[in-house]
Amino acid sequence: MKKYVLVYLVLMFMGTGLLHAQITGLKVEKYYLSDANDATDTTAGRSLKYGSTTYRVFVELSPGCKLRKIYGDSEHLLKIMSTDTFYNNIDRPLATFGYLVNRNWFPDNPLLALDSWLTLGRGAKLFTGVTKEDDTDGSFIGGANNYGGTAGIVGGLIVNTSSETGIAVTAADGLVPDTTTLTQWVDYGIRDLAGIDTTIFGSEKLGTTLISDSIYLQQNTGVAGSGPGGNRVLVAQLTTKGLLTLELNMEIIDSSGALINMVASGNTHVTLQHDHDTLISPFLKYPPVCGCTDPRYLEYSKNFSCGAQDSCHTLIAFGCMDTNACNYDPAANFNLPMLCCYPGRCNDRDIALVCPELSKFRLSMYPNPAKDNLVLKMFAETPVEMSYEIIDSFGRSVLKRNTELTAGMSEISVDISMLSAGIYQVHTQCASEVSSKTFLKN
């Protein structure tokens, strides 16, 4: 029987793990917190609100994988939202996306470095975006690297060293040189025919919400991350004073070259838009959705990206839950039908191994794990005296009783509240037959 359980568990847990194999996490870095001096800049009539946070969003991929596309479609909406408006510095000619921004523009227009945009990998033209902790070549923005904005602030802008954002951007700007040649970039639903960004990240409007069922940014070659942090790929820079919420969908090129769509929620069947697998990843929502991530518990779900304290309550007890089976287990809460065995028919398995309860006296118990009470269920063909004994993990007898069984099924409630937490065995004896079962005391 153990062999069948082991095979089932391996297949079950491998199945849940494969769904997330291409994306291993989403890192949202607090890049910068604006101060009062930053708010003085009014480039193109727009200013940055004092106390705004600039976030950088990285998707973490398995080794060998590449990010090809970020998108929204009719079944999987792309959602980028805040409780306040997103900051846009619109003095960036046709540089709709992060990969088109020229770093040489920053000295004259310092807050362009805090602009809101989408990208795939690149944080500026010929520069890969990395987290500040992965950036070891210093900084080209902030302080002495700019002229103080429209108010000419002495000492320059973007110099705040708030502890909330970790490493100062004047020490690490999250940009490292990258001259890798990439093939065609393609986008849809973001720019109009004149090449103007019509979303809330463009010059046409301010806003708090981008929700779209027909939008994408694609790099045909695919982009992989670099740096000590592993395969992290920058997908967005977002500046807002509000609370940020994300639901992202991505097309991944896996290590074998196959295309896989990873989505934050929605249907996972193949659609007209995709001729390859579509799988849900719990890592594509921000803030992260937390819950029980321990597969040993009934409350486990693959849709949680982080564990929540006290979210796992009920340990899984595998077993046969068919009351017509000879090895029906009332303590089970997760049914394994292939384990069920029926009198006279046991799928060519050894009846003595699969159904040891086919004896004159049949013992079962519940719940397991138990806290205050343990119920012994004993079947007897005729009335008989029974004794039961509980043995701790050191082999010591901690409780011993005698009782009478009636013909048929009897239930004996055993008070175990005085026992310490741990593993115990119950030994029962009816006439000359002895049975043993193990239980966990919480």
C-alpha positions as CSV (number, residue, x, y, z in Angstrom):
1,M,0.0,0.0,0.0
2,K,2.8,2.4,0.8
3,K,4.1,2.1,-2.8
4,Y,0.8,3.2,-4.2
5,V,0.6,6.2,-1.8
6,L,4.1,7.2,-2.6
7,V,3.6,7.1,-6.4
8,Y,0.3,9.1,-6.0
9,L,2.0,11.8,-3.9
10,V,5.0,12.2,-6.2
11,L,2.7,12.7,-9.2
12,M,0.4,15.1,-7.3
13,F,3.2,17.3,-6.0
14,M,5.1,17.3,-9.2
15,G,1.9,18.4,-11.0
16,T,1.5,21.4,-8.7
17,G,5.1,22.4,-9.0
18,L,5.2,22.3,-12.7
19,L,2.6,25.0,-13.0
20,H,5.0,27.6,-11.5
21,A,8.3,26.4,-12.9
22,Q,8.9,29.1,-15.4
23,I,8.2,32.1,-13.0
24,T,9.7,31.8,-9.5
25,G,8.7,35.2,-8.1
26,L,7.8,38.8,-8.6
27,K,10.1,41.4,-7.0
28,V,8.7,44.9,-6.5
29,E,11.6,47.2,-5.5
30,K,11.1,50.5,-3.8
31,Y,13.5,52.5,-6.0
32,Y,13.1,56.0,-4.7
33,L,10.9,58.2,-2.4
34,S,10.5,61.8,-3.6
35,D,11.2,64.7,-1.3
36,A,10.1,68.4,-1.3
37,N,12.9,69.5,-3.7
38,D,11.9,66.9,-6.3
39,A,8.4,68.4,-6.2
40,T,9.7,71.8,-7.4
41,D,10.4,70.5,-10.9
42,T,7.6,71.4,-13.4
43,T,9.0,70.0,-16.7
44,A,6.3,70.4,-19.4
45,G,3.8,71.7,-16.8
46,R,3.8,68.5,-14.8
47,S,5.2,68.0,-11.3
48,L,6.0,65.0,-9.1
49,K,4.0,64.8,-5.9
50,Y,6.0,65.1,-2.7
51,G,6.2,61.6,-1.1
52,S,5.7,59.6,-4.3
53,T,7.3,56.2,-4.5
54,T,9.0,55.0,-7.6
55,Y,8.7,51.2,-7.9
56,R,10.5,48.9,-10.2
57,V,8.9,45.6,-11.0
58,F,11.0,42.5,-11.9
59,V,9.7,39.1,-12.8
60,E,12.0,36.3,-11.6
61,L,12.4,33.4,-14.1
62,S,13.8,29.9,-13.9
63,P,17.3,29.5,-15.3
64,G,17.3,29.3,-19.1
65,C,13.9,31.0,-19.5
66,K,13.3,34.3,-21.4
67,L,10.5,36.8,-21.2
68,R,9.0,37.5,-24.6
69,K,5.8,39.4,-24.0
70,I,3.7,41.2,-21.4
71,Y,0.0,41.5,-22.3
72,G,-3.7,41.6,-21.6
73,D,-6.4,39.8,-23.6
74,S,-10.1,39.1,-23.3
75,E,-9.6,36.3,-20.8
76,H,-6.6,37.7,-18.9
77,L,-6.8,41.5,-18.2
78,L,-3.6,43.4,-17.7
79,K,-4.1,45.6,-14.6
80,I,-1.8,48.3,-13.3
81,M,-3.6,50.4,-10.7
82,S,-2.9,52.9,-7.9
83,T,-5.0,54.9,-5.4
84,D,-3.4,58.0,-6.8
85,T,-2.2,59.2,-10.2
86,F,0.9,57.8,-11.8
87,Y,3.7,60.4,-12.5
88,N,4.7,61.0,-16.1
89,N,7.5,63.1,-17.3
90,I,6.4,63.8,-20.9
91,D,9.6,65.5,-22.1
92,R,10.8,62.3,-23.8
93,P,10.3,62.4,-27.5
94,L,8.5,59.2,-28.6
95,A,10.3,57.3,-25.8
96,T,7.1,55.5,-24.8
97,F,8.8,52.6,-23.2
98,G,11.7,52.2,-20.8
99,Y,14.0,50.6,-23.4
100,L,13.7,53.7,-25.6
101,V,14.7,56.3,-22.9
102,N,18.1,57.8,-23.5
103,R,20.2,58.1,-20.3
104,N,21.9,61.2,-21.7
105,W,18.6,63.1,-21.2
106,F,18.8,62.8,-17.4
107,P,21.1,65.8,-16.6
108,D,18.8,68.3,-18.2
109,N,15.6,66.5,-17.2
110,P,16.4,64.7,-13.9
111,L,12.9,63.5,-13.1
112,L,12.8,61.6,-16.3
113,A,14.7,59.0,-14.3
114,L,11.5,58.5,-12.2
115,D,9.1,58.3,-15.2
116,S,6.4,55.6,-15.4
117,W,6.7,53.1,-18.2
118,L,6.6,49.5,-19.4
119,T,9.6,47.6,-20.7
120,L,11.2,44.2,-21.2
121,G,14.6,44.0,-19.5
122,R,16.0,47.4,-20.6
123,G,15.9,50.3,-18.1
124,A,17.2,52.7,-20.8
125,K,18.6,52.5,-24.3
126,L,21.7,50.2,-24.2
127,F,21.2,49.6,-20.4
128,T,19.7,46.6,-18.6
129,G,17.5,47.4,-15.6
130,V,18.7,45.6,-12.4
131,T,17.9,46.0,-8.8
132,K,20.0,48.5,-6.9
133,E,21.5,45.7,-4.9
134,D,22.7,44.0,-8.1
135,D,24.2,47.3,-9.5
136,T,27.9,47.6,-8.9
137,D,28.9,50.3,-11.4
138,G,27.7,53.4,-9.5
139,S,25.1,55.9,-10.6
140,F,24.5,58.4,-13.4
141,I,21.5,60.1,-11.9
142,G,20.8,62.1,-8.8
143,G,22.6,65.0,-7.2
144,A,25.7,66.3,-9.0
145,N,24.6,64.3,-12.1
146,N,21.8,66.8,-12.9
147,Y,21.1,70.5,-13.0
148,G,18.5,70.7,-10.3
149,G,15.4,70.7,-12.5
150,T,13.3,73.7,-13.5
151,A,13.9,75.4,-10.1
152,G,17.7,74.9,-10.4
153,I,18.0,73.3,-7.0
154,V,21.6,73.5,-5.8
155,G,23.0,70.1,-5.3
156,G,20.6,68.6,-7.8
157,L,17.4,66.5,-7.5
158,I,16.8,62.8,-6.6
159,V,19.1,62.8,-3.5
160,N,16.7,61.5,-0.8
161,T,18.3,58.7,1.2
162,S,15.1,57.4,2.9
163,S,15.6,54.1,4.7
164,E,12.4,52.9,3.1
165,T,14.2,52.6,-0.3
166,G,17.4,51.0,0.8
167,I,20.5,51.9,-1.3
168,A,20.5,55.5,-2.4
169,V,20.0,56.0,-6.2
170,T,23.0,58.4,-6.1
171,A,25.1,55.2,-5.2
172,A,23.3,52.7,-7.5
173,D,20.9,53.7,-10.3
174,G,19.9,50.2,-11.3
175,L,21.3,50.5,-14.8
176,V,24.2,48.4,-16.2
177,P,25.6,48.7,-19.8
178,D,24.1,46.1,-22.2
179,T,25.0,46.2,-25.9
180,T,23.3,42.9,-26.8
181,T,21.5,43.1,-30.1
182,L,17.8,42.4,-29.8
183,T,15.5,41.6,-32.7
184,Q,12.2,43.3,-33.5
185,W,10.1,45.0,-30.8
186,V,6.3,45.0,-31.3
187,D,3.6,46.7,-29.3
188,Y,-0.2,47.1,-29.6
189,G,-2.8,49.1,-27.8
190,I,-0.4,51.5,-26.3
191,R,0.5,54.0,-29.1
192,D,-1.8,55.5,-31.7
193,L,-1.0,55.8,-35.4
194,A,1.1,58.9,-34.7
195,G,3.2,57.0,-32.2
196,I,1.7,58.8,-29.2
197,D,1.2,56.9,-26.0
198,T,-2.5,57.0,-25.3
199,T,-2.4,55.2,-21.9
200,I,-2.1,56.9,-18.5
201,F,1.7,56.7,-19.0
202,G,1.6,59.0,-22.0
203,S,1.3,62.8,-22.6
204,E,-2.5,62.6,-23.3
205,K,-3.9,62.1,-19.8
206,L,-3.2,61.5,-16.2
207,G,-4.8,58.6,-14.5
208,T,-4.8,55.9,-11.8
209,T,-5.8,52.8,-13.7
210,L,-4.6,50.9,-16.7
211,I,-6.9,47.9,-17.4
212,S,-6.8,46.4,-20.8
213,D,-8.0,43.3,-22.7
214,S,-6.1,44.2,-25.9
215,I,-2.6,45.4,-25.2
216,Y,0.9,44.0,-25.4
217,L,4.6,44.7,-25.5
218,Q,6.8,42.1,-27.2
219,Q,10.5,41.4,-27.8
220,N,10.6,38.6,-30.4
221,T,14.0,37.3,-29.2
222,G,13.0,37.2,-25.6
223,V,14.9,38.8,-22.7
224,A,16.8,37.1,-19.9
225,G,18.0,38.7,-16.7
226,S,21.6,39.2,-15.6
227,G,23.4,40.0,-12.4
228,P,24.0,38.4,-9.1
229,G,20.2,38.3,-8.4
230,G,19.7,35.7,-11.1
231,N,17.3,35.7,-14.0
232,R,15.3,38.9,-13.0
233,V,13.8,40.8,-15.9
234,L,12.6,44.4,-15.4
235,V,9.0,44.9,-16.7
236,A,7.9,48.2,-15.4
237,Q,8.8,51.4,-13.5
238,L,5.9,53.0,-11.8
239,T,5.9,56.2,-9.8
240,T,2.8,57.1,-7.6
241,K,1.9,58.5,-4.2
242,G,-0.9,55.8,-4.0
243,L,-1.0,52.1,-3.2
244,L,0.1,50.0,-6.1
245,T,-1.9,46.9,-7.4
246,L,-0.8,44.7,-10.3
247,E,-2.1,41.7,-12.3
248,L,0.3,40.8,-15.0
249,N,0.3,38.2,-17.8
250,M,3.4,37.1,-19.6
251,E,4.6,34.9,-22.5
252,I,7.7,32.9,-21.5
253,I,10.2,31.1,-23.7
254,D,11.2,28.1,-21.6
255,S,14.6,26.4,-21.5
256,S,13.5,24.1,-24.3
257,G,12.4,26.9,-26.6
258,A,8.7,26.3,-26.1
259,L,6.3,29.2,-25.5
260,I,4.2,29.2,-22.3
261,N,1.7,31.8,-21.2
262,M,1.7,32.6,-17.5
263,V,-1.3,34.6,-16.3
264,A,-2.4,36.1,-13.0
265,S,-5.9,34.7,-13.1
266,G,-8.7,33.6,-15.4
267,N,-9.1,30.7,-17.8
268,T,-6.1,28.4,-18.6
269,H,-7.4,26.6,-21.6
270,V,-5.9,27.3,-25.1
271,T,-7.5,30.3,-26.7
272,L,-7.6,31.8,-30.2
273,Q,-4.9,34.3,-29.1
274,H,-2.5,31.5,-27.9
275,D,-1.7,28.2,-29.5
276,H,0.3,27.1,-26.5
277,D,-0.2,26.3,-22.8
278,T,-1.7,29.0,-20.6
279,L,-1.0,28.5,-16.9
280,I,-1.9,30.5,-13.7
281,S,1.1,31.7,-11.7
282,P,0.5,33.0,-8.1
283,F,3.5,35.3,-8.5
284,L,1.9,37.7,-11.0
285,K,-0.2,39.6,-8.5
286,Y,0.9,42.4,-6.3
287,P,0.5,42.8,-3.4
288,P,1.1,39.1,-3.1
289,V,-1.8,36.9,-2.2
290,C,-0.8,34.8,0.9
291,G,-2.3,31.7,2.4
292,C,-1.4,28.1,3.1
293,T,1.6,27.1,0.9
294,D,2.3,23.8,2.7
295,P,0.9,20.9,0.6
296,R,0.6,18.7,3.7
297,Y,-2.6,20.7,4.6
298,L,-6.1,20.7,3.1
299,E,-6.0,24.5,3.0
300,Y,-3.0,24.4,0.6
301,S,-3.5,26.2,-2.8
302,K,-1.1,26.7,-5.7
303,N,-2.6,30.2,-6.1
304,F,-0.8,31.5,-3.0
305,S,2.6,33.1,-3.6
306,C,3.5,33.5,0.1
307,G,2.6,31.8,3.3
308,A,0.3,33.4,5.8
309,Q,0.6,32.7,9.5
310,D,-2.0,30.2,10.9
311,S,-3.5,29.7,7.4
312,C,-2.8,25.9,7.5
313,H,-5.1,24.2,9.8
314,T,-5.9,20.6,8.8
315,L,-3.2,18.1,8.0
316,I,-4.1,15.8,5.1
317,A,-4.9,12.3,6.1
318,F,-4.8,10.1,3.0
319,G,-7.0,7.0,2.8
320,C,-10.0,5.2,1.4
321,M,-13.2,7.2,2.2
322,D,-15.7,4.7,0.6
323,T,-17.7,3.2,3.4
324,N,-18.4,0.1,1.2
325,A,-14.6,-0.7,1.1
326,C,-13.1,-3.2,3.6
327,N,-10.4,-0.6,4.3
328,Y,-12.7,2.4,4.8
329,D,-10.8,4.9,7.0
330,P,-13.1,7.3,8.9
331,A,-10.0,9.3,9.9
332,A,-9.2,10.1,6.2
333,N,-10.0,13.5,4.8
334,F,-8.4,13.1,1.4
335,N,-9.7,10.2,-0.7
336,L,-7.4,8.0,-2.6
337,P,-9.8,5.8,-4.6
338,M,-7.1,3.5,-5.9
339,L,-6.4,2.4,-2.4
340,C,-9.9,1.2,-1.8
341,C,-10.3,-2.6,-1.5
342,Y,-13.5,-4.5,-1.5
343,P,-14.3,-8.0,-0.2
344,G,-13.6,-10.5,-2.9
345,R,-12.1,-7.9,-5.3
346,C,-8.8,-6.1,-4.6
347,N,-7.3,-5.5,-8.1
348,D,-4.7,-8.3,-7.7
349,R,-3.2,-6.8,-4.6
350,D,-2.2,-8.7,-1.5
351,I,-5.4,-8.6,0.6
352,A,-3.3,-9.1,3.8
353,L,-1.4,-5.9,3.1
354,V,-4.2,-3.7,1.7
355,C,-7.0,-4.8,4.0
356,P,-5.5,-6.0,7.3
357,E,-8.9,-5.1,8.9
358,L,-10.4,-8.2,7.3
359,S,-9.9,-9.9,10.6
360,K,-12.5,-11.0,13.2
361,F,-12.0,-7.7,15.0
362,R,-11.6,-4.5,12.9
363,L,-10.0,-1.4,14.4
364,S,-10.0,2.2,13.1
365,M,-9.7,5.6,14.8
366,Y,-10.3,9.3,14.3
367,P,-9.4,12.1,14.3
368,N,-5.7,11.9,13.4
369,P,-4.0,14.2,14.4
370,A,-6.1,14.4,17.6
371,K,-6.1,17.1,20.3
372,D,-8.3,16.2,23.3
373,N,-10.2,13.1,22.4
374,L,-9.4,10.0,20.2
375,V,-12.3,7.8,19.1
376,L,-11.5,4.1,18.6
377,K,-13.9,2.3,16.3
378,M,-14.0,-1.5,16.8
379,F,-16.0,-4.1,14.9
380,A,-16.8,-7.3,16.6
381,E,-18.9,-10.2,15.4
382,T,-20.0,-11.0,18.9
383,P,-19.9,-9.2,22.3
384,V,-16.4,-9.4,23.7
385,E,-14.0,-7.8,26.3
386,M,-11.4,-5.5,24.8
387,S,-8.4,-3.8,26.3
388,Y,-6.5,-0.9,24.9
389,E,-3.2,0.7,25.8
390,I,-1.5,3.9,24.6
391,I,2.3,3.8,24.2
392,D,4.4,6.9,23.8
393,S,7.4,7.3,21.5
394,F,9.8,6.1,24.2
395,G,7.8,2.8,24.6
396,R,6.2,3.8,27.9
397,S,2.6,2.9,28.7
398,V,0.7,6.2,29.4
399,L,-2.9,4.9,29.5
400,K,-4.5,1.5,29.8
401,R,-8.2,0.5,30.0
402,N,-10.6,-2.4,29.6
403,T,-14.0,-2.1,28.1
404,E,-16.8,-4.3,26.6
405,L,-17.7,-4.4,22.9
406,T,-21.1,-5.1,21.7
407,A,-21.8,-7.1,18.5
408,G,-21.3,-4.9,15.4
409,M,-19.5,-1.5,15.5
410,S,-18.6,0.1,18.8
411,E,-17.1,3.6,19.4
412,I,-14.9,4.2,22.4
413,S,-14.0,7.9,23.2
414,V,-10.6,8.2,24.9
415,D,-9.6,11.3,26.7
416,I,-6.0,12.2,25.7
417,S,-6.0,15.9,26.8
418,M,-3.4,15.1,29.5
419,L,-0.9,13.7,27.0
420,S,1.9,15.9,25.7
421,A,2.1,16.6,21.9
422,G,3.8,13.8,20.0
423,I,3.5,10.5,18.3
424,Y,1.7,7.6,20.1
425,Q,0.6,4.1,19.4
426,V,-2.7,2.4,20.3
427,H,-2.6,-1.3,21.0
428,T,-5.8,-3.2,21.3
429,Q,-6.5,-6.8,22.2
430,C,-9.7,-8.8,21.7
431,A,-9.5,-12.4,22.6
432,S,-6.1,-13.5,21.0
433,E,-6.0,-10.8,18.3
434,V,-3.8,-7.7,18.8
435,S,-4.0,-4.6,16.6
436,S,-1.8,-1.4,16.6
437,K,-2.3,2.0,15.0
438,T,-0.3,5.2,15.3
439,F,-1.7,8.7,15.9
440,L,-0.4,12.2,16.4
441,K,-1.3,14.3,19.4
442,N,-1.4,18.0,18.8
